[in-house]
Amino acid sequence: QVQLVESGGGLVQAGGSLRLSCAASGSIFSINAMGWYRQAPGGQREFVAYITKGGSTVYADSVKGRFTISRDNAKNTVYLQMNSLKPEDTAVYYCKAMRVGDNYWGQGTQVTVST
């Protein structure tokens, strides 16, 4: 089992920045990649970014150039630095841990971007 705890969400004005954190615990040795997804009100959960165990990263086109995913292996934590935030970035952001045969999700953290 893998447990994920997100933090760092909040209310920010358009153009501002936030940094989300996702702390992993449990059977983390088998995790191949970790990622961030988001779900806006009335919408479906969508991919934002992920980072592999080797450090390779992939981003959704909508956040490329504004968001940066990183990891601190010593702290078993993944971060999402979000800059130049837009109102359309408003959503609940979820952390996901991926390993062969299993996916694990955090409880989510709300990000609200005001105009």
N, C-alpha and C positions, 0 to 999 in steps of 0.2 A: 504494500500500500504506500501511497505517496500523499502527503498532506501539503496543501498550498494555502498560503495566507497572503492576500493582497493588502496593500496600504498605499496612501498617497493621493487618493482622489480628493476632489473638492470643487469649489466654485472659483472660476477665474474669468477675467474679462478676455474678450477676443484679442488675439495678439500676444497673450501671456503664455506662461510655461507651467508645466507640472511634471513631477517625476513620480512614476508609479514603481512600487517594489513588490516582488513576489518571493516570499521565503518558502523554500521547500524543505520538507523533513520526511523521514521514513526511508523507504527503499530507493533512495535517490541515485544509487550507483548504476542502476539500470536505465536511467533516463537518457534518451537519445537526443531530444531537443525540447526546448521550452518556447512557448509563444504567448502572444497576447491576441485576444479577440475582443470584439465589442458588440453590444446590442443596444440600438437606439429604441426609444419608445415606439411600439407598434411595428418594429422591424425585426429582421432575422439576425442571428448572430453572424458576424462577419470577421474574416481574418484581418489582422492588423500587421503583425510581424512575428517572426520566429528566429531563434538562434540555435544552432546545433552544438553538440558537445565540443566540436572542433572550432567553434567560433564563427562559422559561416552564418550570414544573415540574409533574410528575405523580407521584403516589405510590400504591403499593398500599395498600389499606385497612388491612392488617395492620401497617403501619409509620407511617401518617399520625399526625402529632403527636409522634412519637418520633425519626424520622430526618429529616435535612435534606440535600438535595443542593445543591451549589454548584459554581461553576467559576471558575478564575483564568485568563483568556484569555492573559495575559502569560506564564504558566508552562505553558500548554497542559495544564492539570491539572484534573481533576474530583474533588470530594471527596464523601464520604458521612459525615456526622456522625451517629453512632448513640448515642442516649441511652436511658435506662431499658430496657436490654437484658434480654431474657427468654431462658430456655433454648431456647425454640422458634425463636429467631433463629440458633441454631447452624447453620452451613452454610459451604460454600465460596462466597465472593462473587466475582462476575465483572464486569468492566467491559466495556461494549459501546459501540462507535462505529458510528453509522449514517449512511450517505449513500445517495443514490439508486443502487439496484442492488447495494449491497454492505453487509455487516455485518462488523465485526471484533471479536474477543474477546481479552481478556487471559488470562493463565494461571491466574488465580484466587488468592485469599488466604483462608486458613482463619480463621473466627471461631468461637470456642467460648465459650459462656456457661454457667457452672456455677451450680448451685443453692446 
